[in-house]
Amino acid sequence: MARVAQSEGIPNSAIFLEPRAQDTIQNACFATQIMQAHNWRSAEIVSSAYHLPRAAMIFGSLPIKWRMHAAPPLAPQSPFVSGILSAGETLKTVRYLIYADWADRCRH
């Protein structure tokens, strides 16, 4: 996503990477911790278009202001691949909703 931001004219000095996360929930938690340590209050979140609804649910549970933007696809996707991505995202959203108490653990 940093490369996409750079290609859109965002300077390197304005891009901050969070390298530890292994999933969106961890990314949201770690990014919020970094932001709070720097007294930053808002973020621009860039992700794949199919991922934005779940990412919005996750970031919506945290004490930061944010806006989301869909990154342009890196390559054309066939309807088959788009269907697989959508199905996977649906399953991950269900998992998120089942384990929605993650936000309490994130605050510690």
Biopython code that builds the backbone (N, CA, C, O; Angstrom):
import numpy as np
from Bio.PDB.StructureBuilder import StructureBuilder

atoms = [
    (1, "MET", "N", (0.817, -1.193, 0.000)),
    (1, "MET", "CA", (0.000, 0.000, 0.000)),
    (1, "MET", "C", (0.861, 1.258, 0.000)),
    (1, "MET", "O", (0.461, 2.289, -0.540)),
    (2, "ALA", "N", (2.053, 1.170, 0.612)),
    (2, "ALA", "CA", (2.945, 2.338, 0.602)),
    (2, "ALA", "C", (3.322, 2.701, -0.829)),
    (2, "ALA", "O", (3.389, 3.878, -1.182)),
    (3, "ARG", "N", (3.570, 1.677, -1.654)),
    (3, "ARG", "CA", (3.920, 1.957, -3.053)),
    (3, "ARG", "C", (2.759, 2.621, -3.783)),
    (3, "ARG", "O", (2.971, 3.519, -4.598)),
    (4, "VAL", "N", (1.545, 2.190, -3.498)),
    (4, "VAL", "CA", (0.380, 2.823, -4.124)),
    (4, "VAL", "C", (0.289, 4.278, -3.683)),
    (4, "VAL", "O", (0.052, 5.161, -4.507)),
    (5, "ALA", "N", (0.474, 4.534, -2.393)),
    (5, "ALA", "CA", (0.428, 5.911, -1.898)),
    (5, "ALA", "C", (1.506, 6.756, -2.577)),
    (5, "ALA", "O", (1.245, 7.885, -2.992)),
    (6, "GLN", "N", (2.705, 6.213, -2.687)),
    (6, "GLN", "CA", (3.787, 6.936, -3.348)),
    (6, "GLN", "C", (3.439, 7.228, -4.803)),
    (6, "GLN", "O", (3.708, 8.320, -5.305)),
    (7, "SER", "N", (2.840, 6.246, -5.480)),
    (7, "SER", "CA", (2.483, 6.448, -6.890)),
    (7, "SER", "C", (1.400, 7.507, -7.053)),
    (7, "SER", "O", (1.250, 8.084, -8.130)),
    (8, "GLU", "N", (0.649, 7.761, -5.996)),
    (8, "GLU", "CA", (-0.392, 8.785, -6.013)),
    (8, "GLU", "C", (0.133, 10.145, -5.558)),
    (8, "GLU", "O", (-0.635, 11.097, -5.416)),
    (9, "GLY", "N", (1.458, 10.233, -5.328)),
    (9, "GLY", "CA", (2.068, 11.509, -4.984)),
    (9, "GLY", "C", (2.241, 11.781, -3.503)),
    (9, "GLY", "O", (2.635, 12.886, -3.128)),
    (10, "ILE", "N", (1.958, 10.806, -2.649)),
    (10, "ILE", "CA", (2.147, 10.996, -1.211)),
    (10, "ILE", "C", (3.651, 10.885, -0.916)),
    (10, "ILE", "O", (4.272, 9.892, -1.293)),
    (11, "PRO", "N", (4.237, 11.871, -0.258)),
    (11, "PRO", "CA", (5.682, 11.800, 0.016)),
    (11, "PRO", "C", (6.002, 10.731, 1.061)),
    (11, "PRO", "O", (5.189, 10.443, 1.939)),
    (12, "ASN", "N", (7.190, 10.153, 0.956)),
    (12, "ASN", "CA", (7.622, 9.123, 1.908)),
    (12, "ASN", "C", (7.512, 9.600, 3.351)),
    (12, "ASN", "O", (7.175, 8.817, 4.240)),
    (13, "SER", "N", (7.789, 10.864, 3.587)),
    (13, "SER", "CA", (7.751, 11.401, 4.955)),
    (13, "SER", "C", (6.348, 11.375, 5.555)),
    (13, "SER", "O", (6.197, 11.487, 6.771)),
    (14, "ALA", "N", (5.325, 11.229, 4.725)),
    (14, "ALA", "CA", (3.941, 11.204, 5.208)),
    (14, "ALA", "C", (3.378, 9.789, 5.295)),
    (14, "ALA", "O", (2.213, 9.602, 5.647)),
    (15, "ILE", "N", (4.201, 8.797, 4.977)),
    (15, "ILE", "CA", (3.763, 7.395, 5.004)),
    (15, "ILE", "C", (4.423, 6.716, 6.190)),
    (15, "ILE", "O", (5.645, 6.748, 6.330)),
    (16, "PHE", "N", (3.613, 6.100, 7.043)),
    (16, "PHE", "CA", (4.129, 5.419, 8.218)),
    (16, "PHE", "C", (3.704, 3.963, 8.133)),
    (16, "PHE", "O", (2.517, 3.670, 7.993)),
    (17, "LEU", "N", (4.664, 3.048, 8.217)),
    (17, "LEU", "CA", (4.371, 1.620, 8.111)),
    (17, "LEU", "C", (4.281, 0.977, 9.487)),
    (17, "LEU", "O", (5.032, 1.325, 10.399)),
    (18, "GLU", "N", (3.363, 0.045, 9.624)),
    (18, "GLU", "CA", (3.241, -0.764, 10.840)),
    (18, "GLU", "C", (3.625, -2.181, 10.417)),
    (18, "GLU", "O", (2.832, -2.843, 9.748)),
    (19, "PRO", "N", (4.822, -2.674, 10.784)),
    (19, "PRO", "CA", (5.330, -3.927, 10.223)),
    (19, "PRO", "C", (5.012, -5.207, 10.992)),
    (19, "PRO", "O", (5.319, -6.290, 10.494)),
    (20, "ARG", "N", (4.409, -5.134, 12.188)),
    (20, "ARG", "CA", (4.254, -6.333, 13.017)),
    (20, "ARG", "C", (2.967, -7.112, 12.774)),
    (20, "ARG", "O", (2.925, -8.317, 13.023)),
    (21, "ALA", "N", (1.942, -6.466, 12.306)),
    (21, "ALA", "CA", (0.619, -7.106, 12.219)),
    (21, "ALA", "C", (0.600, -8.287, 11.253)),
    (21, "ALA", "O", (1.267, -8.288, 10.218)),
    (22, "GLN", "N", (-0.180, -9.279, 11.629)),
    (22, "GLN", "CA", (-0.394, -10.438, 10.771)),
    (22, "GLN", "C", (-1.817, -10.489, 10.241)),
    (22, "GLN", "O", (-2.149, -11.357, 9.434)),
    (23, "ASP", "N", (-2.663, -9.562, 10.689)),
    (23, "ASP", "CA", (-4.032, -9.470, 10.180)),
    (23, "ASP", "C", (-4.548, -8.049, 10.423)),
    (23, "ASP", "O", (-3.860, -7.221, 11.020)),
    (24, "THR", "N", (-5.742, -7.789, 9.960)),
    (24, "THR", "CA", (-6.298, -6.433, 10.047)),
    (24, "THR", "C", (-6.519, -5.997, 11.489)),
    (24, "THR", "O", (-6.286, -4.836, 11.822)),
    (25, "ILE", "N", (-6.964, -6.904, 12.345)),
    (25, "ILE", "CA", (-7.199, -6.545, 13.746)),
    (25, "ILE", "C", (-5.894, -6.124, 14.402)),
    (25, "ILE", "O", (-5.848, -5.097, 15.079)),
    (26, "GLN", "N", (-4.834, -6.898, 14.213)),
    (26, "GLN", "CA", (-3.545, -6.526, 14.785)),
    (26, "GLN", "C", (-3.057, -5.207, 14.191)),
    (26, "GLN", "O", (-2.515, -4.367, 14.909)),
    (27, "ASN", "N", (-3.244, -5.025, 12.902)),
    (27, "ASN", "CA", (-2.817, -3.782, 12.261)),
    (27, "ASN", "C", (-3.538, -2.589, 12.888)),
    (27, "ASN", "O", (-2.920, -1.560, 13.162)),
    (28, "ALA", "N", (-4.826, -2.726, 13.110)),
    (28, "ALA", "CA", (-5.596, -1.645, 13.724)),
    (28, "ALA", "C", (-5.097, -1.354, 15.133)),
    (28, "ALA", "O", (-4.931, -0.192, 15.505)),
    (29, "CYS", "N", (-4.858, -2.396, 15.915)),
    (29, "CYS", "CA", (-4.370, -2.221, 17.287)),
    (29, "CYS", "C", (-2.992, -1.580, 17.308)),
    (29, "CYS", "O", (-2.780, -0.583, 17.998)),
    (30, "PHE", "N", (-2.052, -2.148, 16.556)),
    (30, "PHE", "CA", (-0.681, -1.633, 16.554)),
    (30, "PHE", "C", (-0.625, -0.205, 16.001)),
    (30, "PHE", "O", (0.095, 0.642, 16.529)),
    (31, "ALA", "N", (-1.378, 0.051, 14.951)),
    (31, "ALA", "CA", (-1.381, 1.393, 14.366)),
    (31, "ALA", "C", (-1.941, 2.412, 15.357)),
    (31, "ALA", "O", (-1.419, 3.521, 15.473)),
    (32, "THR", "N", (-2.994, 2.038, 16.064)),
    (32, "THR", "CA", (-3.574, 2.942, 17.061)),
    (32, "THR", "C", (-2.582, 3.220, 18.180)),
    (32, "THR", "O", (-2.482, 4.353, 18.650)),
    (33, "GLN", "N", (-1.851, 2.205, 18.610)),
    (33, "GLN", "CA", (-0.842, 2.401, 19.653)),
    (33, "GLN", "C", (0.254, 3.357, 19.177)),
    (33, "GLN", "O", (0.677, 4.243, 19.920)),
    (34, "ILE", "N", (0.707, 3.174, 17.942)),
    (34, "ILE", "CA", (1.718, 4.072, 17.379)),
    (34, "ILE", "C", (1.175, 5.496, 17.310)),
    (34, "ILE", "O", (1.863, 6.449, 17.676)),
    (35, "MET", "N", (-0.053, 5.631, 16.844)),
    (35, "MET", "CA", (-0.660, 6.957, 16.721)),
    (35, "MET", "C", (-0.772, 7.640, 18.077)),
    (35, "MET", "O", (-0.455, 8.822, 18.209)),
    (36, "GLN", "N", (-1.219, 6.902, 19.076)),
    (36, "GLN", "CA", (-1.365, 7.488, 20.400)),
    (36, "GLN", "C", (-0.013, 7.884, 20.984)),
    (36, "GLN", "O", (0.087, 8.899, 21.673)),
    (37, "ALA", "N", (1.027, 7.098, 20.717)),
    (37, "ALA", "CA", (2.366, 7.428, 21.206)),
    (37, "ALA", "C", (2.884, 8.732, 20.598)),
    (37, "ALA", "O", (3.680, 9.434, 21.224)),
    (38, "HIS", "N", (2.440, 9.058, 19.389)),
    (38, "HIS", "CA", (2.862, 10.288, 18.716)),
    (38, "HIS", "C", (1.822, 11.412, 18.852)),
    (38, "HIS", "O", (1.988, 12.496, 18.294)),
    (39, "ASN", "N", (0.755, 11.133, 19.599)),
    (39, "ASN", "CA", (-0.338, 12.088, 19.773)),
    (39, "ASN", "C", (-1.023, 12.433, 18.444)),
    (39, "ASN", "O", (-1.510, 13.548, 18.257)),
    (40, "TRP", "N", (-1.051, 11.462, 17.527)),
    (40, "TRP", "CA", (-1.764, 11.623, 16.262)),
    (40, "TRP", "C", (-3.209, 11.209, 16.473)),
    (40, "TRP", "O", (-3.478, 10.247, 17.193)),
    (41, "ARG", "N", (-4.136, 11.916, 15.859)),
    (41, "ARG", "CA", (-5.549, 11.656, 16.111)),
    (41, "ARG", "C", (-6.339, 11.132, 14.913)),
    (41, "ARG", "O", (-7.486, 10.711, 15.063)),
    (42, "SER", "N", (-5.733, 11.156, 13.727)),
    (42, "SER", "CA", (-6.494, 10.709, 12.555)),
    (42, "SER", "C", (-5.583, 9.957, 11.587)),
    (42, "SER", "O", (-4.364, 10.130, 11.590)),
    (43, "ALA", "N", (-6.204, 9.120, 10.761)),
    (43, "ALA", "CA", (-5.444, 8.300, 9.817)),
    (43, "ALA", "C", (-6.183, 8.184, 8.494)),
    (43, "ALA", "O", (-7.411, 8.243, 8.433)),
    (44, "GLU", "N", (-5.407, 8.020, 7.452)),
    (44, "GLU", "CA", (-5.928, 7.681, 6.128)),
    (44, "GLU", "C", (-5.612, 6.204, 5.931)),
    (44, "GLU", "O", (-4.446, 5.810, 5.942)),
    (45, "ILE", "N", (-6.626, 5.401, 5.754)),
    (45, "ILE", "CA", (-6.448, 3.956, 5.629)),
    (45, "ILE", "C", (-6.695, 3.568, 4.185)),
    (45, "ILE", "O", (-7.735, 3.885, 3.608)),
    (46, "VAL", "N", (-5.715, 2.871, 3.607)),
    (46, "VAL", "CA", (-5.800, 2.451, 2.209)),
    (46, "VAL", "C", (-5.792, 0.928, 2.174)),
    (46, "VAL", "O", (-4.932, 0.288, 2.780)),
    (47, "SER", "N", (-6.758, 0.354, 1.459)),
    (47, "SER", "CA", (-6.841, -1.095, 1.354)),
    (47, "SER", "C", (-7.553, -1.462, 0.060)),
    (47, "SER", "O", (-8.034, -0.596, -0.671)),
    (48, "SER", "N", (-7.608, -2.737, -0.201)),
    (48, "SER", "CA", (-8.349, -3.229, -1.365)),
    (48, "SER", "C", (-9.829, -2.921, -1.197)),
    (48, "SER", "O", (-10.352, -2.958, -0.083)),
    (49, "ALA", "N", (-10.489, -2.625, -2.278)),
    (49, "ALA", "CA", (-11.906, -2.243, -2.223)),
    (49, "ALA", "C", (-12.762, -3.308, -1.530)),
    (49, "ALA", "O", (-13.647, -2.974, -0.743)),
    (50, "TYR", "N", (-12.503, -4.583, -1.819)),
    (50, "TYR", "CA", (-13.327, -5.641, -1.225)),
    (50, "TYR", "C", (-13.121, -5.753, 0.287)),
    (50, "TYR", "O", (-13.962, -6.322, 0.984)),
    (51, "HIS", "N", (-12.011, -5.216, 0.799)),
    (51, "HIS", "CA", (-11.667, -5.323, 2.217)),
    (51, "HIS", "C", (-12.183, -4.147, 3.056)),
    (51, "HIS", "O", (-12.215, -4.239, 4.283)),
    (52, "LEU", "N", (-12.577, -3.068, 2.426)),
    (52, "LEU", "CA", (-12.943, -1.857, 3.155)),
    (52, "LEU", "C", (-14.101, -2.026, 4.145)),
    (52, "LEU", "O", (-14.022, -1.471, 5.241)),
    (53, "PRO", "N", (-15.176, -2.764, 3.818)),
    (53, "PRO", "CA", (-16.268, -2.863, 4.805)),
    (53, "PRO", "C", (-15.828, -3.482, 6.135)),
    (53, "PRO", "O", (-16.196, -2.974, 7.194)),
    (54, "ARG", "N", (-15.046, -4.571, 6.102)),
    (54, "ARG", "CA", (-14.593, -5.191, 7.351)),
    (54, "ARG", "C", (-13.574, -4.292, 8.044)),
    (54, "ARG", "O", (-13.607, -4.151, 9.266)),
    (55, "ALA", "N", (-12.687, -3.696, 7.294)),
    (55, "ALA", "CA", (-11.713, -2.782, 7.897)),
    (55, "ALA", "C", (-12.421, -1.626, 8.600)),
    (55, "ALA", "O", (-11.996, -1.195, 9.672)),
    (56, "ALA", "N", (-13.489, -1.131, 8.005)),
    (56, "ALA", "CA", (-14.250, -0.048, 8.637)),
    (56, "ALA", "C", (-14.873, -0.505, 9.955)),
    (56, "ALA", "O", (-14.895, 0.258, 10.921)),
    (57, "MET", "N", (-15.378, -1.733, 10.008)),
    (57, "MET", "CA", (-15.926, -2.245, 11.268)),
    (57, "MET", "C", (-14.835, -2.301, 12.330)),
    (57, "MET", "O", (-15.064, -1.931, 13.481)),
    (58, "ILE", "N", (-13.665, -2.756, 11.948)),
    (58, "ILE", "CA", (-12.561, -2.908, 12.897)),
    (58, "ILE", "C", (-12.076, -1.542, 13.379)),
    (58, "ILE", "O", (-12.001, -1.303, 14.584)),
    (59, "PHE", "N", (-11.748, -0.650, 12.456)),
    (59, "PHE", "CA", (-11.242, 0.662, 12.849)),
    (59, "PHE", "C", (-12.317, 1.488, 13.544)),
    (59, "PHE", "O", (-11.997, 2.372, 14.338)),
    (60, "GLY", "N", (-13.581, 1.214, 13.258)),
    (60, "GLY", "CA", (-14.672, 1.936, 13.910)),
    (60, "GLY", "C", (-14.773, 1.668, 15.394)),
    (60, "GLY", "O", (-15.431, 2.422, 16.112)),
    (61, "SER", "N", (-14.132, 0.605, 15.876)),
    (61, "SER", "CA", (-14.151, 0.268, 17.299)),
    (61, "SER", "C", (-13.013, 0.902, 18.077)),
    (61, "SER", "O", (-12.896, 0.708, 19.287)),
    (62, "LEU", "N", (-12.180, 1.656, 17.388)),
    (62, "LEU", "CA", (-10.994, 2.222, 18.033)),
    (62, "LEU", "C", (-11.123, 3.730, 18.217)),
    (62, "LEU", "O", (-11.902, 4.380, 17.520)),
    (63, "PRO", "N", (-10.349, 4.289, 19.166)),
    (63, "PRO", "CA", (-10.492, 5.709, 19.517)),
    (63, "PRO", "C", (-9.699, 6.664, 18.609)),
    (63, "PRO", "O", (-9.021, 7.565, 19.103)),
    (64, "ILE", "N", (-9.782, 6.471, 17.310)),
    (64, "ILE", "CA", (-9.118, 7.375, 16.365)),
    (64, "ILE", "C", (-10.121, 7.779, 15.293)),
    (64, "ILE", "O", (-11.121, 7.097, 15.067)),
    (65, "LYS", "N", (-9.838, 8.887, 14.647)),
    (65, "LYS", "CA", (-10.625, 9.297, 13.487)),
    (65, "LYS", "C", (-9.920, 8.737, 12.262)),
    (65, "LYS", "O", (-8.691, 8.694, 12.217)),
    (66, "TRP", "N", (-10.682, 8.314, 11.277)),
    (66, "TRP", "CA", (-10.073, 7.715, 10.099)),
    (66, "TRP", "C", (-10.946, 7.929, 8.880)),
    (66, "TRP", "O", (-12.152, 8.151, 8.979)),
    (67, "ARG", "N", (-10.302, 7.855, 7.731)),
    (67, "ARG", "CA", (-10.996, 7.816, 6.446)),
    (67, "ARG", "C", (-10.391, 6.670, 5.657)),
    (67, "ARG", "O", (-9.195, 6.394, 5.757)),
    (68, "MET", "N", (-11.224, 6.009, 4.875)),
    (68, "MET", "CA", (-10.752, 4.873, 4.086)),
    (68, "MET", "C", (-10.771, 5.200, 2.610)),
    (68, "MET", "O", (-11.605, 5.963, 2.122)),
    (69, "HIS", "N", (-9.823, 4.595, 1.919)),
    (69, "HIS", "CA", (-9.696, 4.784, 0.482)),
    (69, "HIS", "C", (-9.397, 3.443, -0.162)),
    (69, "HIS", "O", (-8.586, 2.667, 0.344)),
    (70, "ALA", "N", (-10.045, 3.177, -1.266)),
    (70, "ALA", "CA", (-9.759, 1.952, -2.015)),
    (70, "ALA", "C", (-8.524, 2.162, -2.876)),
    (70, "ALA", "O", (-8.428, 3.130, -3.631)),
    (71, "ALA", "N", (-7.592, 1.244, -2.749)),
    (71, "ALA", "CA", (-6.402, 1.282, -3.600)),
    (71, "ALA", "C", (-6.779, 0.757, -4.981)),
    (71, "ALA", "O", (-7.603, -0.152, -5.089)),
    (72, "PRO", "N", (-6.197, 1.308, -6.025)),
    (72, "PRO", "CA", (-6.463, 0.745, -7.353)),
    (72, "PRO", "C", (-5.891, -0.666, -7.429)),
    (72, "PRO", "O", (-4.839, -0.939, -6.851)),
    (73, "PRO", "N", (-6.570, -1.563, -8.134)),
    (73, "PRO", "CA", (-6.041, -2.927, -8.244)),
    (73, "PRO", "C", (-4.664, -2.907, -8.913)),
    (73, "PRO", "O", (-4.407, -2.116, -9.821)),
    (74, "LEU", "N", (-3.793, -3.791, -8.445)),
    (74, "LEU", "CA", (-2.455, -3.865, -9.016)),
    (74, "LEU", "C", (-2.454, -4.584, -10.366)),
    (74, "LEU", "O", (-1.563, -4.387, -11.193)),
    (75, "ALA", "N", (-3.472, -5.421, -10.568)),
    (75, "ALA", "CA", (-3.597, -6.149, -11.831)),
    (75, "ALA", "C", (-5.081, -6.429, -12.060)),
    (75, "ALA", "O", (-5.847, -6.509, -11.099)),
    (76, "PRO", "N", (-5.497, -6.578, -13.314)),
    (76, "PRO", "CA", (-6.905, -6.924, -13.577)),
    (76, "PRO", "C", (-7.256, -8.269, -12.922)),
    (76, "PRO", "O", (-6.439, -9.190, -12.879)),
    (77, "GLN", "N", (-8.486, -8.354, -12.416)),
    (77, "GLN", "CA", (-8.923, -9.588, -11.769)),
    (77, "GLN", "C", (-10.068, -10.199, -12.553)),
    (77, "GLN", "O", (-10.979, -9.507, -13.007)),
    (78, "SER", "N", (-10.000, -11.499, -12.698)),
    (78, "SER", "CA", (-11.086, -12.216, -13.360)),
    (78, "SER", "C", (-12.276, -12.292, -12.409)),
    (78, "SER", "O", (-12.106, -12.143, -11.199)),
    (79, "PRO", "N", (-13.487, -12.523, -12.941)),
    (79, "PRO", "CA", (-14.647, -12.703, -12.067)),
    (79, "PRO", "C", (-14.452, -13.855, -11.084)),
    (79, "PRO", "O", (-14.941, -13.797, -9.956)),
    (80, "PHE", "N", (-13.741, -14.899, -11.503)),
    (80, "PHE", "CA", (-13.484, -16.038, -10.616)),
    (80, "PHE", "C", (-12.657, -15.598, -9.403)),
    (80, "PHE", "O", (-13.003, -15.915, -8.265)),
    (81, "VAL", "N", (-11.565, -14.869, -9.650)),
    (81, "VAL", "CA", (-10.709, -14.400, -8.551)),
    (81, "VAL", "C", (-11.480, -13.426, -7.674)),
    (81, "VAL", "O", (-11.377, -13.489, -6.449)),
    (82, "SER", "N", (-12.242, -12.534, -8.273)),
    (82, "SER", "CA", (-13.049, -11.593, -7.486)),
    (82, "SER", "C", (-14.030, -12.334, -6.586)),
    (82, "SER", "O", (-14.240, -11.941, -5.439)),
    (83, "GLY", "N", (-14.627, -13.397, -7.099)),
    (83, "GLY", "CA", (-15.554, -14.207, -6.302)),
    (83, "GLY", "C", (-14.869, -14.880, -5.133)),
    (83, "GLY", "O", (-15.414, -14.928, -4.031)),
    (84, "ILE", "N", (-13.677, -15.399, -5.368)),
    (84, "ILE", "CA", (-12.921, -16.040, -4.281)),
    (84, "ILE", "C", (-12.562, -15.017, -3.212)),
    (84, "ILE", "O", (-12.703, -15.289, -2.019)),
    (85, "LEU", "N", (-12.097, -13.840, -3.631)),
    (85, "LEU", "CA", (-11.760, -12.793, -2.673)),
    (85, "LEU", "C", (-12.974, -12.366, -1.858)),
    (85, "LEU", "O", (-12.876, -12.171, -0.647)),
    (86, "SER", "N", (-14.105, -12.224, -2.516)),
    (86, "SER", "CA", (-15.332, -11.830, -1.814)),
    (86, "SER", "C", (-15.771, -12.899, -0.827)),
    (86, "SER", "O", (-16.179, -12.579, 0.290)),
    (87, "ALA", "N", (-15.691, -14.163, -1.223)),
    (87, "ALA", "CA", (-16.069, -15.261, -0.323)),
    (87, "ALA", "C", (-15.150, -15.302, 0.888)),
    (87, "ALA", "O", (-15.609, -15.464, 2.019)),
    (88, "GLY", "N", (-13.857, -15.156, 0.652)),
    (88, "GLY", "CA", (-12.908, -15.141, 1.761)),
    (88, "GLY", "C", (-13.155, -13.984, 2.704)),
    (88, "GLY", "O", (-13.064, -14.139, 3.922)),
    (89, "GLU", "N", (-13.464, -12.841, 2.155)),
    (89, "GLU", "CA", (-13.738, -11.666, 2.985)),
    (89, "GLU", "C", (-15.016, -11.869, 3.800)),
    (89, "GLU", "O", (-15.090, -11.435, 4.949)),
    (90, "THR", "N", (-16.002, -12.511, 3.227)),
    (90, "THR", "CA", (-17.233, -12.808, 3.969)),
    (90, "THR", "C", (-16.941, -13.706, 5.162)),
    (90, "THR", "O", (-17.437, -13.456, 6.261)),
    (91, "LEU", "N", (-16.145, -14.746, 4.959)),
    (91, "LEU", "CA", (-15.786, -15.643, 6.064)),
    (91, "LEU", "C", (-15.002, -14.902, 7.148)),
    (91, "LEU", "O", (-15.235, -15.118, 8.338)),
    (92, "LYS", "N", (-14.093, -14.048, 6.754)),
    (92, "LYS", "CA", (-13.320, -13.275, 7.729)),
    (92, "LYS", "C", (-14.208, -12.297, 8.487)),
    (92, "LYS", "O", (-13.979, -12.045, 9.670)),
    (93, "THR", "N", (-15.212, -11.746, 7.827)),
    (93, "THR", "CA", (-16.143, -10.837, 8.501)),
    (93, "THR", "C", (-16.952, -11.593, 9.545)),
    (93, "THR", "O", (-17.170, -11.085, 10.645)),
    (94, "VAL", "N", (-17.396, -12.787, 9.218)),
    (94, "VAL", "CA", (-18.133, -13.610, 10.189)),
    (94, "VAL", "C", (-17.240, -13.897, 11.392)),
    (94, "VAL", "O", (-17.682, -13.781, 12.535)),
    (95, "ARG", "N", (-15.981, -14.273, 11.138)),
    (95, "ARG", "CA", (-15.043, -14.528, 12.241)),
    (95, "ARG", "C", (-14.881, -13.279, 13.095)),
    (95, "ARG", "O", (-14.878, -13.362, 14.323)),
    (96, "TYR", "N", (-14.749, -12.138, 12.462)),
    (96, "TYR", "CA", (-14.611, -10.891, 13.202)),
    (96, "TYR", "C", (-15.826, -10.664, 14.099)),
    (96, "TYR", "O", (-15.678, -10.312, 15.269)),
    (97, "LEU", "N", (-17.015, -10.864, 13.559)),
    (97, "LEU", "CA", (-18.229, -10.617, 14.341)),
    (97, "LEU", "C", (-18.346, -11.587, 15.518)),
    (97, "LEU", "O", (-18.849, -11.214, 16.578)),
    (98, "ILE", "N", (-17.891, -12.810, 15.342)),
    (98, "ILE", "CA", (-17.937, -13.795, 16.431)),
    (98, "ILE", "C", (-16.968, -13.412, 17.538)),
    (98, "ILE", "O", (-17.283, -13.550, 18.720)),
    (99, "TYR", "N", (-15.796, -12.933, 17.161)),
    (99, "TYR", "CA", (-14.760, -12.583, 18.138)),
    (99, "TYR", "C", (-14.648, -11.070, 18.318)),
    (99, "TYR", "O", (-13.543, -10.543, 18.445)),
    (100, "ALA", "N", (-15.765, -10.381, 18.329)),
    (100, "ALA", "CA", (-15.758, -8.921, 18.347)),
    (100, "ALA", "C", (-15.245, -8.324, 19.657)),
    (100, "ALA", "O", (-15.085, -7.107, 19.750)),
    (101, "ASP", "N", (-14.987, -9.140, 20.657)),
    (101, "ASP", "CA", (-14.443, -8.598, 21.905)),
    (101, "ASP", "C", (-12.951, -8.274, 21.801)),
    (101, "ASP", "O", (-12.331, -7.889, 22.793)),
    (102, "TRP", "N", (-12.377, -8.427, 20.616)),
    (102, "TRP", "CA", (-10.949, -8.140, 20.405)),
    (102, "TRP", "C", (-10.609, -6.706, 20.791)),
    (102, "TRP", "O", (-9.493, -6.431, 21.231)),
    (103, "ALA", "N", (-11.568, -5.786, 20.628)),
    (103, "ALA", "CA", (-11.279, -4.368, 20.906)),
    (103, "ALA", "C", (-10.909, -4.169, 22.368)),
    (103, "ALA", "O", (-10.075, -3.318, 22.676)),
    (104, "ASP", "N", (-11.507, -4.931, 23.272)),
    (104, "ASP", "CA", (-11.146, -4.828, 24.693)),
    (104, "ASP", "C", (-9.702, -5.241, 24.910)),
    (104, "ASP", "O", (-8.983, -4.599, 25.677)),
    (105, "ARG", "N", (-9.268, -6.304, 24.247)),
    (105, "ARG", "CA", (-7.878, -6.769, 24.383)),
    (105, "ARG", "C", (-6.918, -5.760, 23.760)),
    (105, "ARG", "O", (-5.786, -5.619, 24.223)),
    (106, "CYS", "N", (-7.344, -5.080, 22.749)),
    (106, "CYS", "CA", (-6.502, -4.115, 22.044)),
    (106, "CYS", "C", (-6.177, -2.918, 22.924)),
    (106, "CYS", "O", (-5.116, -2.315, 22.769)),
    (107, "ARG", "N", (-7.038, -2.572, 23.815)),
    (107, "ARG", "CA", (-6.849, -1.380, 24.644)),
    (107, "ARG", "C", (-5.799, -1.589, 25.726)),
    (107, "ARG", "O", (-5.369, -0.617, 26.347)),
    (108, "HIS", "N", (-5.376, -2.811, 25.970)),
    (108, "HIS", "CA", (-4.414, -3.088, 27.062)),
    (108, "HIS", "C", (-2.993, -3.059, 26.559)),
    (108, "HIS", "O", (-2.059, -3.269, 27.333)),
]
sb = StructureBuilder()
sb.init_structure("model")
sb.init_model(0)
sb.init_chain("A")
sb.init_seg("    ")
for serial, (resi, resn, name, xyz) in enumerate(atoms, 1):
    if name == "N":
        sb.init_residue(resn, " ", resi, " ")
    sb.init_atom(name, np.array(xyz, "f"), 0.0, 1.0, " ", f" {name:<3s}", serial, name[0])
structure = sb.get_structure()
